[in-house]
Amino acid sequence: MARDQDRGRDRETGHGDSDRRVDVRDTYDRIASHFASTREYAWPEVESFVATHASDRAAGVGLDLGCGNCRHAELLATNLESVVGLDVSRGLLETGRERSRERGFDVELVQGDAAALPLATDIVDVAVYVATLHHLPTRTGRRDSLDELARVLSPDGRALVSAWSTAHDRFDETAGFDTTVEWTLPDGETVDRFYHIYAPDEFEADLVDSDLEVFEWTLSSGNCYATVAGASD
């Protein structure tokens, strides 16, 4: 897949988004330990996806994209030979390393950008990309990340993609929008986290317009979910 020279720029506004991505990274470095402590269990939707798509791929490669504390990497590691956990936040990767040591599962941790994956083409058999896409601060970055996911998936690989949506009962809006959501640290300090809240039809449109092949998508607990594959030749 060709990579545009202006990949790191927002084509819609003409302004670079590198500073905004750094802000997202720094935010999660700042709250990493407390955030990870509240993320103990795998999501049921991820458990169902992994049970369906990873159980017969024992020799396969898994990817937890936006891995955080590796709760979903742990799930992948019980089914697959090797797992990569990638996150932009070094602080969150450290919480993932600690979890893997405590629980005895293997994961290769990589600090990287979801919109420019440092992975070979066609290498991933099962990927989980949940609760991360909506943190990328521009549509260009989000679309690039979907194309990158398509690139790294093997010909018969599958991925689960999710994003927070306007279908959640906390939102009154029907169109997609950018916002910040506060995270409260134990000492009472609040830290703003960037979100793009997807309208369901916008989520579907971005997937369809990407290099991914969409098999199905649904709404669950205020999130959009899609099961996808890499582009067919």
N, C-alpha and C positions, 0 to 999 in steps of 0.2 A: 504494500500500500504506500503510495507516494505521500510524503509529508510536506505540507506547504511551508514556505519560508516564514510566513507570518503566524505559524502555529501558536506561538506564545502571545498573540495579540487578539483582542476582541474585534473581529471583522465587522461587527455591527456598529461599534462606536468609534473604532480607530484608536482606542486607548489600550496600552498594555495592561494585562491582568496579573502580571507577575507579583506586584505588591499585594494584591488582594489574596493571591494564593499563599503568599508568605504569612499574611494575617491569619488565614485559616490554620496553617501549620502551627504558628505560634500560640494560637488559642488552645489547640489541643495539647501542645506541649505543656501549657500552663495548668490545665485541668486534668492531665492524664491519669494520675494516681486515683483521684477521687472518682473520675468518670469510669475508669475500669472497675472500681469496686462496686459499681451499681449495675454492671453488665455481666452477670454470672452465668446466665443460661442461654442456650441457643434458642432462636425463634422457632416456633412450631412450623412455620412455613418453610424454613430452611431445613429442618429435620425431615419434613416430608419430601422436599426436593432431593436431598442427599440420599434418602432411602430409595428413591425411585431411580436416580441417575448414577449413583456411585457404587451401589452394592455389587454390581457385576464388573467393576473396573479395578480390580485389586492391584493391577500393575500400572495404574494410571497416575497422572499428575494432577493435583488439585491446586486451586488458587483462591485464596481469601483476599479479595481486593478491597482495601480499606479495612484491614483486619482488626484494628484496635487491640484489644486484649486477647485475641485469638480464640474466642469462644467458638467461632464457627470453623476456624482452622483445626481445632481439636476434633470437631465432628468429622471433618474431611479426613483427618489423619487416622481415624478408626476404620476407614473404608479404602484408602488409597495408599500406594507405595510411598509417594512423596508429596509434600505440600509446601507451597510458598505462601507466606503471609506478607502482604505489601501494604505499607501505610506511609503517608507523608510525614507523620509525627514520630520523631525519635522517642519521645516520652511514652507514647502508646506502644511502640514496639518493645520498649523495655518491660512494660507490663505484660505483653505477650510472651516475652522470653521467660519472665518469672513464672507465668502460668504453665508454660510447657515444661519447665523444670519440676515444678511442684506436682504436676499430673502425669509426667512421664510420657509425653507424646513428642514426636519429632516434627519440627517446622523450620523451614529456611526463611529467615526474616530479612526483608529488603526494604530500605527506605526509598521511596520513589513517588512519582507523580502519576496519578491514574490516567492522565491525558497523554502520557508519553512513557509507556511501560518499558522497563529495562529487561524485557523477556523476548526470547526467540519466537518466531512465527510458528503457528500450528503445534504448540507444545503442550497446551493445557487441555485436559480431558473433562474436568468438572470445575466450574468456577462459581463462587458466591460473591456477588457485588451488591451488598445490601446496606442501606442507611449511610451511603457515601456519595452517590451521584449528586444528591441535593446540596452537598456542601461545596461543590465546584462553583466558583462565583460568576462564570459567564456561560452563555449557551454554547459558544464556540468550544470552551473547555469540556463541557458536558458531552457535546457531540463527538469531539475528538476522543474522549474516553470510551465511548461506545464503539467507535471504529477500532480503537486499540484492543478492546476486548474481543471483537470479531477477528482481529489479526492473530491474536495469540491462541485462540481456540483451535483445537485439532479438527480435522474434517468431520468427525462424528462427535465432537465435544458439545457440551451443554452448559449453560450458565443461568443463574437466577439473578435478576436485576430488580432492585426495589428503590422506591423514593417516596418521601412523604408527600401527601396530596391534599388538595382542597376538599376532598371527600371526608377528611377528618372533622369530627364534630366541634373542634375548637376554632375552625375557620368559617367565616361568613362569605368569603370571596369565592367566585366560581372560575375566574381566570387565574392562570399561574402568576406568581409574584415573588419578589425577593423580600426577605425579612431577616430579622435577628431574633433569636430565642435565648433568653438568659439561662445560664448555668450558675447555680448557687453553691459556692464552696463551703466547707464546714465552718469557716470563720464568719460566714455571712456575706462575704464579697461575691458580687455577681459579675459574670463574664459573658459578653455577648457572643453568640455563635451564629455565623451566616447560614441561612437556608434559602434555597429556591424551592418554593412550594409548587409542585406540579399540578396543573389541571389534568385530570385523567386523559382527555383527548390530546393534550400537549405531550404527555408522556408517551402515548402510543405513537404520535406523529414523529417524535424524535427517534424512537426505535425504528420505525418504518423507514425513515430517511437515512438511517445509519447503514453501515455495512453488515449489521446483524440480520439474521433471519428470525422472525418472531413466530413461535409456535402457539403460544397462548399468553394472555395476560388477564389479570383479575384485580379486584380491590379487596383488601382485608385489613381490618383494624386501622383504617385511615391511610394505608399505604397502597401504592400501585406496585404490582408484581408482574414480572414477565419471565417466561422461560424462553430462552433464545439459543441460537447456534451461530457459528461463524458463517460468513458469506459462502454460498455454494459457487463452485467454479462455472 
